[in-house]
Amino acid sequence: AWRGRGSRTRVDGPGRRGECEGEVVSGGWVRVMAAKWSNDGDASAAVTSSMAEVSLGDDESKRAAGGAGGAAGGGGTEEFWRTEFAWHEECASEPLLVMISDPKTTSGFKSYTTYLVKCALCPGGVRRRFSDWEWVRGVLAKRYDGVAVPAMPEKRVMNQGKEFIEGRMSDLTDFTNEVTRNPYLRYDASLVKFLTVADTGAWDSYKKSTVASPAPGAAAEDNEGLARWEKVISVLPLPEDAEACMTAMRQLVGETEASISAVLHAARKFMDRSAAYAASLQELKDAVGGWKAKTAPIVDEMPEPLEITRAHSAALLESLGHASTAMAQWHDLACFQPNEVRLFLVTGMEVEMNKIRSFKDVLAQRESAQNAYTTAWHALDRLEFQQKKLRDGGKADKAAKMDAQIAAAQETVESTKLKVDNITRGILGSEAGKRTLDRARRFASVFGQLASLNIASGLRAQQLWSGFLMDMDLNTEEMVGLAQKTLAGERGHLNRDASLQESLNPDAAASGGGAGADDGDDDDDDGGDGDGADGTPTVSYDDFVEVGPDAAVRRASQEGDAGGAAAAATAAAAADDDDGDDDAWGGGGANPFGGGEAAETAAAPEPVSAPAPAAPAADE
């Protein structure tokens, strides 16, 4: 005799003795959560299982013992999972790819658009409308307990323009292929009908028939995908602390949704501002190019007494030409960023939000099933109380007439409880781990690809500006030193003012004082230590990081030079302008290389070649 403790079921079976906790499922099978049994009193044949389905018939082949993960005596379960995983791999190796195309809009009182759906199951294709996808998604969500069926794209009543329809086709393609990637859903009978029934009348008739009971595809014996999933559910364990686990999952989903929403909002803002940045570079490029275009005719027509001015102006025009070319390349590089942000950050986070929506749907289904179970339990409790009251009142005949009603109520309690448990098993035993693993992999992939693109963009930017320095015949080391002074608030960009002798020498002006200029170091090379193998000047990002008035104080302190630290501190105080100016990244201005206020909080490496900044002149 088998007694389902916690239920109202007693089941007799030949030659079996033992104890169990469980409930009758159907057809003489008991779903066992904790059991110990023996055959014909043979203690050596005792088997302990954390989860099992036990047949009460004589056929031992009907017993599937053990939990997911292989409990004691669960050799059958291990074999089941080996077979199941092999089937998963087989499905993954032969994906069912769905293509959606050829939208056709039907005009009338209620216009709608149909799409041609093609796959290997029906090469000729079938035509479906958005409501058909909604229908099949609803069937799958109701049929597969504990499976987070992918969320549908958002529905819009208006805005049926070309761009909208193209976007809708793309979204439906992604949705359908995500559904078919789940092997259980892929082999669902209703999904197969959705993909293969080409006749519109036959398709409408099939949809109507699923409302009947029993509905086509609702029984496992007629539905390969459902039969396999129900078997998986039967061997997945139900934790003793299932409610605590579900509470933790709801908290995780809630926090994940809020975090992804914040990232998505920031990513969209970043995309918009990247587009604005690219547009600003376009304006800057046009302005630099316009400067050259408008100045060149004036310079060409300068009278002979202005020969020196014309020569220097010609040198400026040449520099403007190089700058305009560099600006154009800079703009082209910046134009890629909004699209990169959209494809990776924005789209990636939108995909995650859709997956969160689908997971929240299955959590809502469990809550609904839990409410149905609670209602059924209270209904049974009221009936049993009424029956007891009749018996206590000496009305045994009337109490006996309630047996059938109570039995039906018991069956409802058991079926609703089974629904809750099955959804719980699916969530905790399959979907939770799968979803979090997918999210971790997707996050790593999205940011990994974004990182590789930024590396490539950085290399292109370095080539761009290194080429500009070569074209301008400017010494890289000297430019780095001047840039550090500018960042430190010393207005290094003004330190190249021409002397009277230089201003009277057009050849010196044309050369720009670049490759032939003394860069202040002791080596003999003109290209500086940063020159590449091909002679292209290269600049390390680290050349710029330890700058600003306070950087000199830190360097002197680190080297133990108390006098130098004091002098540098005086220089830092003097460099703090009181004139209200916003020098180029000086003082408290925004310093993308770590100077100014940022340098106070971030310890950065030493600059390559620049000396500690000196105190500004008194007239500064």
C-alpha positions, 0 to 999 in steps of 0.5 A: 500500500502506498500512501501519498502523505500530504494528499488524500490518496491511497494506492495499492500495488502488487509486491511493493512495500514502502513509504513515500511523499507524493501524489497521484499523477495519472494512469496509476503513476505516482510522482514521488518527492521522497521515497523508500521502497523495496520489492517483495520485502527484499531489503537488499533491493531497497532504493532511495530517491529524491524524486521519481515517477513510480509505476504501480503496475508489474512492469518494472520498465515503467519506473523512472527513479532518481533526481536530476543530478543523479540521486542514489539509485538514479541510474535511469535518470542519468541515462535520461539526461544523457539521451536528452542532452544528445537530442539537444545537441542534435537539434542545435546542429540542425537549426530550424531557420525561419525567414519572413519577407514579402509584406502585403497590406490588406486595405479595408475597414480594418487594414492589416499586413500579412507576411510570408513565412518560410522554413525547411518544413514548408519551403513554399511558405505560409502567410501569417499576420501579427495576431497569428504570432500572438495566438501561437505564443499564447498556446505555447505559454499555456501548454509548457509549464515553467518555460519562459516563452520568448516575449512578442514584439510590441504591438502598434495599431497605427504607423504602418509605414514602410520603415515600421513594417520592415522593423516589424518583419525583423522583430518577428523573424527574431522572435520566431527563430528564438522560439524554434531554438528551444527544442521542445517548442520547436517540435510542438504540434501547434507551432508546426501547424503555424509553419506549415498550413498554407491554406488560410481556411484550414489554418483558421479552422485549426485555431478554432479547434484548439479551443475545444476539449481535448484540443489538438496538440494538448495531449502529450501522446500527440505532441512530441515537444510536449511529451519530452518536456513533461518527461523533463518536468517529471525528473526535475527536483522540487527543492524543499525551500521552493518558496524561498528560492522563488522569492530570491528569483523574483528579487533578482528579476526585479533588480535586473530589470531595473538595472537593464532599464537604467543601462538602456536609458543611458545607452540611448542617451549616449547614442544620441550624444554620439550623433550630436558629437559627429554632427559637431565635428562635421561643423568644425570640419566645414569651418576649418575648410571654409577658413582656407577656402575664403582666405586663399584668394585674398593671399593669392592677390596680396601686393608685392610689399606684403610678400613676407605676409603672403609667404607666412599666410601660404604656410598657414593655408597649407596647415589648414589643408592638413587640418581639414583633411585630419578633421574629415577623417576624424569626423568619418571615424566619429560617425561610426560610434552612434551605430556601434552604440545602437547595434551593441549597447542599445540593441543588446539591452533591448534583447535583455529586456525582452528576455526579462519580460518573458521570464516575468510572464512565467513568474506571473503564470506561477502566481496565477496557478498558486492562486487557483490552488489556494482557491481550490483548497479552500473550496475543498475545505468548505465541502469537507467541513459541510460533510462533517457537519452533516455526519455529526448531525446524524445525516449520514445519507446526505453526507454520503451524497457529497462524496462525489463532489468532494472527490472532484474537489480533491482532484482539482486541488491535486491538479492545481497543486501539480500545476504550481509544482511543475511551473516551479520545477521548470523555473528553478530546474531549467529556466533560471540557470539557463537565463542567467548563463545566457545573460552572462555570455551575452553581456561578455560578448556584447562588451567584448565586441564593443571593446574590440571596435574601440581598440580598432577605432583607437588605432585608426585615430592614432594613425590619423593624428600621427599622420597629421604630425608628419604632414605638419613636420611637427616633433612629437616629443615637443608637442607632447611637452607643450600639451602637458603645459597647456593641461597644467594651465601654463598655456603651452599652446602660446609658447611657440610665439615667433621671434622677430627673426623668425617672422622675417624668415619665410623659410623658417615659418614654412618649416614650422620649426618642426623636425629641425627644432631643438626639442630640448632633450639630449638625443640626436634624433629628430623624431623623438623616442615615440617614432614608429618603425616607419618613422610615423610619430606615435604618442602614448596615452600615458604621456598625458596622464600625470599633468596639472599643477598638483602633479609636480607637488606629488612627484617632488614629494614621492622623490623626497625633494621637500624643497621641490615640493614646496616650490611646486606647491607655490607654482600650483597656487599661482597657476590657479587663475583668479581672472575667471578665465577658462584656460584650455583644460586648466585649473578645475576645467574638464581634463580628459587626460586626468589633469586638474581636479581629476588628478587630485584623486587618481594616481597616474604614471609619470609622463614620458618626457615632460619636466615638472611645470614651472611657476607662471610668469608674473604678468600671467 
